[in-house]
Amino acid sequence: MNPVPVVRVGLHELDLPAPAPAVHHPAVRADARTDAVRGWLVGVSDGRRWGWWGPVGAAVAQQVPALVAAAFPRLPAEADPAGFGRRVRRATRHAHTGLLALVVGALELALWDLAGQRAGLPVWRLLAPAAATDRVPAYATCFGVRGGPARVSTAMDAIADAYAVQKWNAALLGPDLIGAATGFVRRHGPGRLAVDFHGAWPPERVAAACAPLAGGLAWVEEPYHPDEVDRGRPGEFGAAHAAGEHCYGVADTAQLRAGAVDVWQPDAVFCGGLMSLLAIVRAAAGAGARCAPHGGGLLPALHLAAIGERIDAVELHLLLEPRRCAHLADPPVPGPGGPFDAHPGALPVPAAPGWGGELSPQLGTNLEVVDV
């Protein structure tokens, strides 16, 4: 595609009302947060339009000015979206990982949004002439659901009506809720429940916690700290091993291969943008692994899945995703009466320009932008 003029790079600080409980799945509406949505949007402008990505945290926003100055000492400039992430990443030799990798990702995704806004097309349409599907499978992440065994069991059953797989925190396997977990597997069968350990538990403790559900889990997520993924051994937890949200580029997938990871979960923001995500998705296919990208990069993963890239499912965080999309006028996530209702457990292919169309009118018509 043609290079995109970059005239300004800016930040906008978000302070939006919490999404209404009604936009959440009915099973989790009682757990919907009521605090304001805060964070930052990262923007790239051609002088007339803006492309945006966010929300990102203050720590990411604070690093944007220095990295932009290193990559683009003078503006205006021209940038090829497909090569933009590599250019920014190589502006300093420390930008390939950690916090700066997130800055690269946010900037690259904002540029793709600008390219889509300029063309009046969704980002996937900039990559392919037609969609390979009209909807993309999603699995449900249930972090933030509160209550005892009865409430959790009720929520799990309701969520299972729409989603083939649902994911819970490791607290589900604790003494208070293990009965809810085993009861769910008994009622719904194996392969419909995943558990995330966030790389915080010793592997032997993970194995002991999963033992009551051996053969019943869809996957065990991050049973190792990201630094130790390569220590994984096939079948050691009695379920598929899922990891990869902390891959900061395709080079990091060597750890996933070494640890025989079954389900790769890259994040478009963490790994440095859409092109890096694409490389990791294709590396997963080459390794014979399933790919279910992390929910922080839901929209880029949805656009890649739309054109037929090998993505098994996207992660939809039932309580967090409505907040992640609160800055959009028409968020491409489930809502009452929307296209999701006709196809439970799947998301429609985006049709609006960029990642998700126009910004919410709650942001006002004259958006306050801090130039970097």
Buried (B, 14 or more C-beta within 10 A) or exposed (E): EEBBBBEBBBBBBBEBEBBEBEBBBEBBBEBBBEEEBEBBBBBBBBEEBBBBBBBBEEEBBEBBBBBBBEBBEEBEBEBBBBEBBBBBBEBEEEBBBEEBBBBBBBBBBBBBBBBBBBBEBBBBBBBBEEBEEEBBBBBBBBBBBEBEBEBBBEBBBEBBEBBBBBBBBBEBBEEEBBEBBBBBBEEBEBBBBBBBBBBEBEBEEBBEBBEBBEEBBBBBBBBBBBEEBBBBEEEBBBBBBBBBBBBBBBEBBEBBBEBBBBBBBBBBBBBBBBBBBBBBBBBBBEBEBBBBBBBBBBBBBBBBBBBEBBBBBBBBBBBBBBBBBBBBBBBBBBBEEBBBEEBEBBBBBBBBBBBBBEBBEEBEEEEEBEEB
